[in-house]
Amino acid sequence: MTATVSWGTVRETPRHTYLVAGVAAIGGMLFGYDIGVISGAENLLKAGFHLSSATEELAVAAVLIGAVIGGVIGGPAANRFSRRYTLLAMGILYGAGAILTAVSWDMGSFLAFRIITGVAVGASSLVVPAYIAEMSPAPIRGGLVILQQLAISGGILISYVLDFAFDSAGWGWRPMFAAAVLPAAVLTVGMLRMSHSPRWLAMRGRWDEADAVLRRGNPRGHQAELELLRRNIAESEGTSWRELLRPGMRGALVAGVGLAVFQQFVGPNTVLFYTPTIFGYAGVGGNSLLPTIYVGAALFVFVFPTIAFVDVVGRKALFYLGLAGMGVMLVLLGAALGSGASSWGAGVLVVLLVYVACYSLSISPLFWLMSAEVFPNRLRGAGASAATVANWGANLLVSVTFLSLINAVGKAWTFWIYAMFAGLAIVFTWRFVPETKGRPLEHIDRYWTGGRRWPG
């Protein structure tokens, strides 16, 4: 049986649930800020540190190297020390990384401190959606988890606006990175006031506390949720991550890791990291950082329809719509760059904005939601960690090969290759990804072990 969402359900959900999701989502905002800030700093760093194309790619990718490390340690840390304490620690790490990066004295120190920041990015990217999912009632879980993506997009937009402001004021790249210390402090203080997730409390045998948290978030349905949790914890005893490799359960790993890789192979971070470079190819004049604000705004605004409809029309419909739109726009972008993009004028910006809107409507937020939903409770830490490492690894691969790929096959074919991956992602979603709309997290185990059928 699926849980259905209604505006009555939304109104009846205690404000505390939204507060918890909002505070945790600040981790997503920092994730977005630290990913987006390099776009505006890229040319300044290139001039200040005299970077070649190869070292420029490395400067962009440093945070991603740290994110892979964070993805590896984030799941085990969340299981051992709790989702809450892990996010608190990441808030501290975000703040330290912001200050240290801002005072970098050479390229080596810059890379080291960006890698440190990347550890926080990678760990929080898997812990935030898991924490929100475990704190949310099933009927509105999708929308609340996607608050993380809204925060990520908001963080990217803020980074673009501040990059433009600091660059216009002639302040250089250091304040661009230092500004992240403020939301890092808010996340740290906020998580001190939050409670542990009921799932983690139950894993520690702290059932009274788990019941209290469930009651606070879902007063009417907390008893049913607690009973499901009790059964699931009992079934989870003696399990290990190796179960993800067994027949049946292997489907969860394929779905999670596959979506992780496709989210990056459709090329979004070539746009987010290299927007000024792409507009340079198109011959756009003026301050090349200004169009990045338009890109960030589209990324932010189009998360709202996803939040509104993900628990109504489901996850897969939004996947299909967004991926199809991305594929078409990538074909057009390749055609524009291959035929002389300067003749397209503002058309290049329109194509990029539609592409980003489709990305923000679909695989951008939905991968992070599915990484929290597609794995059984007992294997969520290991599964989400594997998907996150795959995601950041694919992100790193795309980011460090973008300029090299353009040199090897040309601008047009680079974006047409990404378009092909968008088509493959549609087929993959249809074949391997379950529709989890309204399903209790405790039912996903029986879906995979029961022949990919939901329990009645």
C-alpha positions in Angstrom: 0.0 0.0 0.0 1.3 3.4 -0.9 0.9 6.5 1.3 -0.8 9.4 -0.6 0.1 13.0 -0.2 -2.4 15.8 0.2 -2.3 19.4 1.3 -4.0 18.2 4.5 -1.1 15.8 5.1 1.3 18.7 4.6 -0.6 21.0 7.0 -0.9 18.3 9.7 2.9 17.6 9.7 4.4 19.3 12.8 6.5 22.4 12.1 9.4 20.6 13.9 9.7 18.2 10.9 10.2 21.1 8.5 12.7 22.7 10.9 14.8 19.5 11.1 14.8 19.2 7.3 15.6 22.9 6.9 18.6 22.8 9.3 20.0 19.6 7.8 19.6 21.1 4.3 22.1 23.8 5.1 24.6 21.1 4.6 23.3 20.9 1.0 23.7 24.7 0.7 27.3 24.5 1.7 27.8 21.6 -0.8 26.3 23.8 -3.5 28.3 26.8 -2.6 31.7 25.0 -2.5 30.9 23.4 -5.9 29.8 26.6 -7.5 32.3 29.1 -6.1 35.1 27.7 -8.3 33.3 28.9 -11.4 33.9 32.5 -10.6 37.3 32.0 -9.0 38.6 29.9 -11.9 40.0 32.8 -14.1 41.4 34.7 -11.2 43.2 31.6 -9.9 44.4 30.9 -13.5 46.0 34.4 -13.6 47.2 34.5 -10.0 48.9 31.0 -10.0 49.7 31.0 -13.8 47.8 27.8 -14.4 48.0 25.6 -17.5 44.9 23.7 -18.8 45.9 20.7 -16.8 46.5 22.5 -13.5 43.3 24.5 -14.1 41.4 21.2 -14.3 43.1 20.1 -11.1 42.1 23.3 -9.3 38.5 22.7 -10.3 38.6 19.0 -9.4 40.4 19.3 -6.0 37.1 19.5 -4.1 35.9 16.5 -5.9 38.9 14.4 -4.8 38.0 15.3 -1.2 34.4 14.4 -1.9 35.3 10.9 -3.0 37.1 10.5 0.4 34.1 12.0 2.2 31.8 9.6 0.4 33.9 6.6 1.6 33.9 7.7 5.3 30.5 9.4 5.5 28.4 6.2 5.6 30.4 4.4 8.3 30.6 7.7 10.4 26.9 8.2 10.2 26.3 4.6 11.4 28.8 4.7 14.2 28.5 8.3 15.5 25.0 9.1 14.3 23.7 11.1 11.3 23.4 14.1 13.6 26.9 14.2 15.0 28.4 13.5 11.5 26.6 16.6 10.1 27.8 18.6 13.1 31.4 17.6 12.4 30.9 18.4 8.7 29.8 21.9 9.7 33.0 22.4 11.6 35.0 21.0 8.7 33.2 23.3 6.2 34.1 26.3 8.3 37.7 25.3 8.7 38.0 24.6 4.9 36.6 28.0 4.0 39.1 29.9 6.2 42.1 27.8 5.2 41.3 28.0 1.5 40.9 31.8 1.7 44.4 32.1 3.2 46.1 29.8 0.7 49.6 31.0 -0.2 50.3 28.9 -3.2 48.8 26.3 -5.5 49.8 23.4 -3.3 48.1 24.8 -0.2 45.0 25.8 -2.2 44.6 22.2 -3.5 45.2 20.7 0.0 42.6 22.9 1.6 40.1 22.4 -1.2 40.4 18.7 -0.7 39.7 19.1 3.0 36.5 21.1 2.1 35.7 18.3 -0.3 35.6 15.7 2.4 32.8 17.7 4.1 31.0 18.0 0.7 31.2 14.3 0.0 30.1 13.1 3.5 27.3 15.6 3.9 26.0 14.8 0.4 25.0 11.3 1.6 24.2 12.0 5.3 21.9 14.9 4.7 19.3 13.0 2.5 19.5 9.9 4.8 18.9 12.0 7.9 16.0 13.9 6.4 14.5 10.7 5.0 14.6 9.0 8.4 13.1 12.0 10.1 10.2 12.4 7.6 6.7 10.8 7.4 6.4 8.7 4.2 3.7 10.8 2.4 5.9 13.9 2.3 9.3 12.3 2.4 10.2 13.0 -1.2 9.5 16.7 -1.0 11.4 17.1 2.3 14.5 15.2 1.0 14.5 17.3 -2.1 14.9 20.4 0.1 18.5 19.4 0.1 18.6 19.9 -3.7 16.9 23.3 -3.2 19.6 24.2 -0.8 22.3 22.9 -3.1 20.9 25.0 -6.0 20.5 28.0 -3.7 24.2 27.6 -2.6 25.3 27.5 -6.2 23.3 30.6 -7.0 24.6 32.5 -3.9 28.2 31.5 -4.9 27.6 32.9 -8.4 26.2 36.2 -7.1 29.0 36.6 -4.6 31.6 35.7 -7.2 30.2 38.4 -9.5 30.0 41.0 -6.6 33.6 40.3 -5.3 35.0 40.3 -8.8 33.2 43.5 -9.8 34.5 45.2 -6.5 38.1 44.0 -7.4 38.4 42.0 -4.1 39.8 38.9 -5.8 39.1 35.2 -5.1 39.8 34.9 -1.4 36.5 36.4 -0.1 34.7 34.1 -2.5 35.8 31.1 -0.4 35.8 32.7 3.0 32.1 33.6 2.8 31.2 29.9 3.3 32.2 30.2 7.0 28.8 31.8 7.9 26.4 29.0 6.8 28.9 26.5 8.2 28.5 28.1 11.6 24.7 28.0 11.3 24.8 24.3 10.4 27.0 23.5 13.4 24.9 25.4 15.9 21.7 24.1 14.3 22.7 20.4 14.6 23.4 20.9 18.3 19.7 21.6 18.7 18.4 18.7 16.6 17.6 15.1 17.7 19.1 11.8 16.5 17.1 10.0 13.8 14.8 7.3 15.0 16.5 4.7 12.8 19.9 5.3 14.4 18.4 5.3 17.9 16.6 2.0 17.2 19.9 0.6 16.0 21.3 1.4 19.4 18.3 -0.1 21.3 17.1 3.3 22.5 13.5 2.6 21.7 11.9 5.1 24.0 13.9 7.9 22.4 13.1 6.6 18.9 9.4 6.6 19.8 9.6 10.1 21.1 11.2 11.4 17.9 8.7 9.6 15.7 5.8 10.9 17.8 7.1 14.4 17.4 7.4 14.1 13.7 4.2 12.1 13.0 1.8 12.1 15.9 -0.9 10.1 14.2 1.1 7.5 12.5 4.1 7.1 14.9 2.9 3.7 16.3 2.7 2.1 12.9 6.1 3.5 11.9 7.7 2.3 15.2 6.3 -1.2 14.6 7.7 -1.3 11.1 11.0 -0.1 12.5 11.1 -2.8 15.1 10.5 -5.5 12.5 13.1 -4.1 10.2 15.7 -3.8 13.0 15.1 -7.5 14.0 15.5 -8.6 10.3 18.7 -6.6 10.0 20.6 -8.4 12.8 23.8 -10.0 11.5 23.7 -8.4 8.1 26.7 -6.9 6.3 27.4 -4.7 3.3 28.2 -7.9 1.3 24.4 -8.5 1.1 24.3 -5.8 -1.6 26.2 -8.2 -3.9 23.8 -11.0 -3.5 21.1 -11.8 -6.1 18.0 -9.8 -5.6 19.6 -7.2 -3.4 22.1 -6.5 -6.1 19.4 -4.6 -7.9 19.5 -1.9 -5.3 23.2 -1.5 -5.8 22.8 -1.3 -9.6 20.0 1.3 -9.3 21.8 3.5 -6.8 25.3 3.4 -8.5 23.8 3.6 -12.0 21.9 6.8 -11.2 25.0 8.2 -9.5 27.1 7.7 -12.6 24.4 8.9 -15.0 23.8 12.1 -13.0 27.4 13.1 -13.9 27.8 11.6 -17.3 25.0 13.9 -18.7 27.4 16.7 -18.2 26.0 19.1 -15.6 29.2 20.1 -13.9 30.8 21.0 -17.2 28.2 23.8 -17.2 28.4 24.6 -13.5 32.2 24.6 -13.3 33.0 26.0 -16.8 30.2 28.4 -17.5 32.6 31.3 -18.2 34.6 29.1 -20.5 31.6 28.0 -22.5 30.4 31.6 -22.9 34.0 32.4 -24.0 33.6 29.7 -26.7 30.3 31.4 -27.7 31.9 34.8 -28.0 29.7 36.4 -25.3 31.1 39.8 -24.4 31.2 41.6 -21.1 31.7 40.1 -17.6 31.4 36.4 -18.2 30.4 35.9 -14.6 27.0 37.6 -15.2 25.5 34.7 -17.2 26.5 32.3 -14.4 23.9 34.1 -12.2 21.2 33.3 -14.8 22.3 29.6 -14.8 22.3 29.5 -11.0 18.8 31.1 -10.9 17.4 28.5 -13.3 19.0 25.7 -11.2 17.4 27.1 -8.1 13.9 28.0 -9.4 13.2 24.6 -11.1 13.7 22.6 -7.9 10.3 24.0 -6.7 8.2 22.1 -9.3 10.1 18.9 -8.3 9.3 19.5 -4.6 5.6 20.2 -5.5 5.1 17.1 -7.8 7.5 14.4 -6.7 5.1 13.0 -4.2 2.2 13.4 -6.6 3.3 12.2 -10.1 6.2 10.1 -8.8 9.9 9.9 -9.3 10.1 8.2 -12.7 7.9 10.6 -14.6 10.1 13.5 -13.6 13.2 11.5 -14.6 11.8 10.9 -18.1 10.7 14.5 -18.6 14.0 16.1 -17.4 16.4 13.7 -19.1 14.6 14.0 -22.4 14.8 17.8 -22.2 18.5 17.6 -21.3 19.3 15.4 -24.2 17.7 17.7 -26.7 19.5 20.8 -25.3 22.8 19.0 -25.3 22.3 18.2 -29.0 21.5 21.9 -29.7 24.5 23.1 -27.6 26.8 20.8 -29.5 25.3 22.1 -32.8 25.8 25.7 -31.7 29.4 25.3 -30.7 30.2 23.2 -33.8 28.7 25.7 -36.2 30.0 28.9 -34.7 28.2 29.7 -31.5 28.8 33.5 -31.9 26.0 33.5 -34.6 23.6 32.0 -32.0 24.0 35.0 -29.7 21.7 34.8 -26.7 20.4 31.5 -28.1 23.3 29.7 -26.4 22.2 31.2 -23.0 18.6 30.0 -23.7 19.8 26.5 -24.5 21.9 26.4 -21.3 19.1 27.7 -19.2 16.6 25.1 -20.5 19.2 22.4 -20.0 19.9 23.4 -16.4 16.1 23.7 -15.7 15.6 20.1 -16.9 18.5 18.9 -14.9 17.2 20.6 -11.8 13.7 19.2 -12.4 14.9 15.6 -12.6 18.2 13.7 -12.1 19.9 16.4 -10.0 17.5 16.2 -7.0 16.1 12.8 -7.7 19.4 10.9 -7.5 20.0 12.2 -3.9 16.4 11.3 -3.0 16.7 7.8 -4.5 20.1 7.2 -2.8 18.1 7.6 0.5 15.2 5.5 -0.7 16.4 2.7 -2.9 18.5 0.8 -0.2 17.0 -1.1 2.6 17.3 0.4 6.1 19.8 -2.2 7.2 22.1 -1.5 4.2 21.4 2.2 3.7 24.7 3.4 5.1 26.8 1.1 2.9 24.6 1.5 -0.2 24.4 5.3 0.0 28.1 5.4 0.6 28.8 3.3 -2.5 26.5 5.4 -4.6 28.0 8.6 -3.3 31.6 7.5 -4.0 30.5 6.5 -7.6 28.8 9.9 -8.0 31.8 11.9 -6.9 34.1 9.6 -8.8 32.1 10.2 -12.0 32.0 13.9 -11.3 35.8 14.0 -10.9 36.2 12.0 -14.2 34.0 14.4 -16.2 35.5 17.5 -14.6 39.1 16.6 -15.3 38.5 15.4 -18.8 36.2 18.2 -20.1 38.9 20.5 -21.5 40.9 17.5 -22.7 37.9 16.0 -24.4 37.2 19.2 -26.2 40.8 19.2 -27.5 40.5 15.6 -28.6 37.1 15.4 -30.3 35.9 19.0 -30.5 33.3 21.1 -28.7 30.3 19.7 -30.6 31.1 16.0 -30.1 31.9 16.6 -26.4 28.3 17.7 -25.8 26.8 15.1 -28.1 28.5 12.4 -26.1 26.8 13.8 -23.0 23.5 13.7 -24.9 23.9 10.0 -25.7 24.3 9.4 -21.9 21.0 11.3 -21.3 19.3 8.8 -23.7 20.9 5.8 -21.9 19.8 7.2 -18.6 16.2 7.2 -19.6 16.5 3.5 -20.6 18.3 2.7 -17.4 15.6 4.4 -15.2 12.8 2.5 -17.0 14.5 -0.8 -16.6 16.3 -0.7 -13.2 14.9 2.0 -11.0 11.8 1.4 -8.8 9.0 3.9 -8.3 9.2 4.6 -4.5 6.5 7.3 -4.3 4.7 7.0 -1.0 6.3 3.7 0.0 7.5 3.2 3.6 11.3 2.9 3.7 10.8 -0.4 5.5 9.2 -2.0 2.4 12.1 -1.5 0.0 13.8 -4.6 1.4 10.9 -6.8 0.5 10.7 -5.2 -2.9 14.2 -6.3 -3.9 14.0 -9.8 -2.2 10.4 -10.4 -3.5 11.1 -10.3 -7.2 10.9 -6.5 -7.6 7.3 -6.5 -6.3 6.0 -4.2 -3.6 4.3 -5.9 -0.6 0.5 -5.5 -0.6 
